C-alpha cells in the first residue's frame, strides 16, 4: 500500500525484456530484496539493487495495462504501519493509461486535463482522489471523456510532471472505494451453484 506522496524521481537505467533497472538514491537507504516500490504508480517488487539503482521484473500484464515509456519515474516506498497517510490509499494497481490534453496556469497552480477511457471515468468523481503516475491528486472536474486535476508548484517540481507535455501518457489508478461502489451497483445476482450442487448430492 502507498500514499501517493512521491519520495524521489528516478531515471531509467535499463529496460531489457521483462526487467527494468532504475537509477535512484533516497529509496535505497533501507531497501531489501522483495520490497514493493511504486514506480510511476506501478507496484513493482525489488529483485536486485546496487549502490545507485534497483531492478524489478515486469510481467506481460503490467506492460499491457501501463505505460513505461518515461525515462523519469516517480518512486515511493510502501507505507509503514503508523506512518502519516499524507495522500490517499494507493494500491499500485494501474487501471489504465490516460493522455495529457492540456497544461495551463491557474493562479499559483497548474490545471491539467487528462483524457481517459469511459470505463475509468465511471470511477472518477469531482473532488475525489486519483493517482497519476503514482501522485495523489484531487479531481477538479470529471467530464464525459476527460478529467482535470490541479497541481501546486511543489508537486510538479519534485515529480516527473516537470517533464510532462501535452500528449504525454500517464498511468491512472482510480480510488479503490470507487471500484467497490461500481461493483456493488453493477453486480448481477446469479444462482448459487455451489448450494445447488450440495443439495443435489444430499449434503444439505
Steps between C-alpha positions, in 0.01 A plus 500: 500500500617852415384857566576676172761728660805470274839460668727554202521487122715219363651464153470207263829312501404195294189329366574158356207271430317447826753666731534869578785675682446846645772730632407659834642609836261574786289184494812279511570596862310205651428290192484120515424234240123455477411860585208657315577825318234709327661590166287755315220352706580139406569272795826322415697250709872557553695199369846659506663828599839666515659822619304718257211294359236234554362239261154349466335243276208627294226254404334503155173602671673805646637597159153462348320712758754776569745739342871457563587741220651760734866548580410664833315301763315611813613272783337426835570231755211309655343674799592375847238436765483813714617737224294806413269441205573826322325424172240226458501120488688397184535130419749526215261313270463707183151509348595654166701758313390858431638778282578855607280727287593838645713662769408857585578741783228579750616744763799345676410150376470301178172363370561174317242333273534124444307296243402150610275211404139519614546185709751694712296819507213310664726471804622861503293768673545873559676562834590131516852355500701366207863395459689610188836329459464421870437861609202550732285778350152643549265501201383852410244397242395174336349506151376252241838433341756668730565632848711775648725531803676797656866479595698732725851606390668287770339180372604575145860572599551182706330259256535399137225747405768763445583297187139444386366672191174494304476149357693334783358175634417452868414191702161534670386331820147588604387513861462148643169599662360593158582152371301332774206737460486434126521125558211513748287707264564288190519149651224272374381226731544145363383168643717358775632199309702376797188473713311327217777240465506434875123459510501270196753271667319491832753696702245763604 
